[in-house]
Amino acid sequence: MAGAQATTDVWGRTAEIDESALAVMAARLENRAKHPFFRGVIADYIGDLELERIERALEIGCGTGVVSRALAAAPGFHGTITATDVSAYLIEAARRHAASEGVDARIAFEVDSAAKLHAEEAAYDLVIAHTLFSHASDPVAILAECARVLSPRGRLVIFDRDFASSALSLRDDVAAKIDIADIARAFAAQPFIMRQLPKLLADAGFAIESHRPYVIADVGHAEFFAENLSTWRRLLPVSGVVAKDDADRLMDGLDAASGAGTLFWANNFYTFIVRKTV
């Protein structure tokens, strides 16, 4: 983890994959944000912040801008937001969504790399990384940049999935061809990152102030993960890890299990709120 690593994670390669796949990903980000679980997670950590003290906030890996829009609309927040992503396509989508919700004047959207930000030192009171670190090829570099651009005692919010905890019921014929590790390689550059972050944060000059654990599980029928039944079918082959025929076999099996009420699909998520110690 000392330097950037090549990745098969489609979410870590949004600057290079084709627009048809990006359109699927952008729709997934927006639809996922409407789910009560994700709305609740974002409300939880925004509610844990001292909003009136935040003058300048930065979101890295903002995707379609879901979190920045929520922060801009949050009661008590009167600061400005810079939201960055490596994908120009996603940044344009973020601008459109912000304009449609009337918060575009509060958010400056920029194409930028979280591992090499254009921001000046100590420029922000708050940095948010929402489902970024699991897709990062170089999380150590990103943490160093977060420390650089945060003001003294500034806060970093990290929310992400522990992909290594993924639990998914697979048919025997599917499990013979694909396992959970293959799926993790397709969708997570850093499947163990939430377990590694306490040490990495300390090394980067951060102290953990609070954390929240979450478990989301669909048992019987797909609900939270229902949209994955279509998006995974499209995105798994893009990763290069799973062939299209195998992806179709996997998704047909999961779809059938959901229809029959025999599905099991679960994952752990965590929020860390940390403070820069220097």
Secondary structure, DSSP 8 states (H G I E B T S, - for coil): --S------GGG-TTTS-HHHHHHHHHHHHHHHTSHHHHHHHHHHHHTS-GGG-SEEEEES-TTTHHHHHHHHSTT--SEEEEEES-HHHHHHHHHHHHHTT-GGGEEEEE-BTTB----TT-EEEEEEES-GGG-S-HHHHHHHHHHHEEEEEEEEEEEEEEEEEEE---HHHHTT--HHHHHHHH-S-TTHHHHHHHHHHHTTEEEEEEEEEEEEEEES-STTTTHHHHHHHHHHHHTSS-HHHHHHHHHHHHHHHHHT-EEEEEEEEEEEEEE--
